[in-house]
């Protein structure tokens, strides 16, 4: 479903990616591991259309994302890709329900509240609809971020250190949540992580070093 071929990326004179290739199949949970500075997050951002490669090709579900213009890319991203980051990035002035609804509102779907509530219920947050981020624990806020990522039924969810800011128990709970979403919903995940436990639970763990896939 995802194919990246010979991806190169430089920032000024620093060569961050030196010809990275990888594939991800539909329904897989793939982790990318490696030391800080290996290029993991840069690769994830390029796969997720948040950054552009200098050269190479990224295909997502037969769409060459490098051939999309800015507006087409934004629309493709909103409809097909979900994101979970180390910090939940919830909008502090909005409730949990409103935060989850954001991707569908951006897509122009104004009748999506039932799905948002269903997702929150599925993630065990049925009593947090009206809570704002400041009223939530770290684990709860990150689960809301996961619900937001799932809102538009994305082809793939990209996650960058999703448990890096959580305590040990919340991290384990998040790992089990990813596995549950993969098993029950068939959700595809690509996750950058330093967490060895999560890497061991994944279908495949890819290792990067010095801008290369080992």
C-alpha positions in Angstrom: 0.0 0.0 0.0 3.0 2.3 0.7 6.1 2.3 -1.4 9.0 4.6 -0.9 11.9 4.4 -3.3 15.4 5.9 -3.1 14.3 8.9 -0.9 16.9 11.6 -0.5 16.6 14.7 1.8 19.1 17.4 2.7 18.8 20.4 5.0 21.4 22.9 3.9 24.6 20.8 3.6 23.3 18.1 6.0 22.3 14.9 4.2 19.6 13.4 6.4 18.2 10.7 4.1 20.7 9.0 1.7 18.5 6.8 -0.6 15.9 5.1 1.7 13.5 2.6 0.3 10.7 0.7 2.1 7.2 -0.8 1.7 4.2 -1.2 4.0 1.4 -3.6 3.3 -2.2 -2.8 4.1 -3.1 -3.8 7.7 0.6 -3.9 8.8 2.0 -2.4 12.0 5.5 -1.4 11.1 7.9 0.3 13.5 11.0 2.3 12.5 13.8 2.3 15.1 17.3 3.7 15.4 19.3 6.2 17.3 18.4 9.9 17.4 19.6 11.6 14.2 19.2 8.5 12.1 16.6 10.2 9.9 13.5 8.4 11.2 11.3 11.4 11.8 12.3 13.0 8.6 11.3 9.8 6.7 8.0 9.7 8.5 7.2 13.3 7.7 8.0 12.7 4.0 5.8 9.5 4.0 3.1 11.5 5.7 3.3 14.4 3.2 4.3 16.9 5.8 7.7 17.4 4.1 9.0 16.9 0.5 11.8 14.6 -0.6 14.6 16.1 -2.7 14.4 13.1 -4.9 12.8 9.7 -5.0 9.2 8.5 -5.1 6.5 7.9 -2.5 3.4 6.0 -3.6 0.4 5.7 -1.2 -2.4 3.4 -2.5 -1.3 4.0 -6.1 -1.1 7.8 -5.7 2.3 9.4 -6.4 2.2 12.1 -3.8 5.1 13.9 -5.4 2.8 14.7 -8.4 0.1 16.4 -6.3 -0.1 20.2 -6.1 -0.3 21.9 -2.7 -4.1 21.9 -2.5 -4.4 18.3 -3.8 -1.8 17.2 -1.3 -3.6 18.9 1.6 -6.9 17.2 0.6 -5.2 13.8 0.1 -3.6 14.1 3.6 -6.8 15.0 5.3 -8.8 12.2 3.7 -6.2 9.4 3.8 -3.6 10.0 6.5 -3.8 10.2 10.3 -1.1 11.5 12.6 -0.2 10.8 16.2 2.8 12.7 17.7 4.8 12.5 20.9 2.9 15.5 22.3 -0.8 15.2 21.6 -1.2 18.6 20.0 -4.9 18.9 21.1 -6.4 22.4 20.8 -6.6 23.6 24.4 -9.8 25.7 23.9 -11.8 22.9 22.5 -13.4 19.8 24.1 -12.3 16.3 23.5 -15.2 15.7 21.2 -14.5 18.9 19.2 -10.8 18.0 18.9 -11.7 14.6 17.4 -14.2 16.2 15.0 -11.6 18.6 13.5 -10.4 16.5 10.6 -13.9 15.8 9.4 -14.9 19.5 9.7 -11.9 20.4 7.6 -13.0 17.8 5.1 -16.4 19.5 5.0 -18.3 16.8 6.7 -20.6 18.5 9.2 -22.6 15.3 10.2 -19.8 13.3 11.7 -20.4 13.8 15.4 -21.8 10.2 15.8 -18.6 8.7 14.5 -16.5 10.9 16.8 -18.6 9.8 19.8 -18.3 6.2 18.6 -14.5 6.5 18.5 -14.3 8.0 21.9 -16.5 5.3 23.3 -14.4 2.6 21.6 -11.3 4.0 23.2 -12.9 4.1 26.7 -13.4 7.9 26.8 -17.2 8.0 26.7 -17.2 10.2 29.9 -14.7 12.7 28.5 -16.7 14.2 25.6 -16.8 17.7 27.2 -13.5 17.7 28.9 -10.8 20.0 27.6 -7.2 18.9 27.3 -6.1 20.5 30.5 -8.6 18.3 32.4 -7.2 15.0 31.0 -4.3 12.7 32.0 -1.5 12.3 29.5 -2.8 8.8 28.5 -6.3 10.1 28.0 -5.1 13.1 25.9 -3.0 10.7 23.7 -6.0 8.4 23.2 -8.0 11.4 22.0 -5.2 12.2 19.6 -5.5 8.6 18.3 -9.3 9.1 17.9 -8.7 12.3 16.0 -6.2 10.5 13.7 -8.8 7.8 13.0 -11.7 10.2 12.4 -11.6 10.2 8.6 -11.0 6.4 8.3 -7.4 6.9 7.1 -5.5 4.5 4.9 -2.6 4.8 7.3 -1.8 6.3 10.7 1.8 7.7 11.1 3.0 8.0 14.7 6.2 9.7 15.8 7.2 8.5 19.3 3.6 8.2 20.4 4.5 6.9 23.8 7.6 9.0 24.4 5.8 11.4 26.8 3.8 8.7 28.7 4.6 6.8 31.9 5.3 3.1 31.6 1.7 1.9 32.2 0.2 4.4 29.8 2.8 3.4 27.2 1.8 -0.3 27.6 -1.8 0.6 27.3 -1.1 2.6 24.1 0.8 -0.4 22.6 -2.1 -2.6 23.2 -4.4 0.0 21.7 -2.4 0.0 18.5 -2.5 -3.8 18.3 -6.3 -3.8 19.0 -6.9 -1.2 16.2 -4.8 -3.3 13.8 -6.6 -6.5 14.7 -10.2 -5.2 14.9 -10.2 -2.4 12.4 -7.4 -3.5 10.0 -5.7 -0.2 10.6 -2.3 0.3 9.0 0.4 1.9 11.2 3.9 3.2 10.6 5.4 4.1 14.0 8.8 5.8 14.8 9.8 4.7 18.3 12.6 4.2 20.7 10.4 1.8 22.7 11.8 -1.7 22.3 8.6 -3.3 23.6 6.5 -1.7 20.9 9.1 -2.6 18.2 8.9 -6.3 19.3 5.1 -6.3 19.1 5.1 -4.9 15.6 4.7 -7.0 12.4 8.0 -5.7 11.2 10.7 -3.5 12.7 12.9 -1.5 10.4 16.2 -0.1 11.6 17.8 3.1 10.4 21.2 4.6 10.9 23.0 7.6 9.4 20.2 8.2 6.9 20.0 4.7 5.6 17.7 1.7 6.1 19.8 -1.2 7.4 
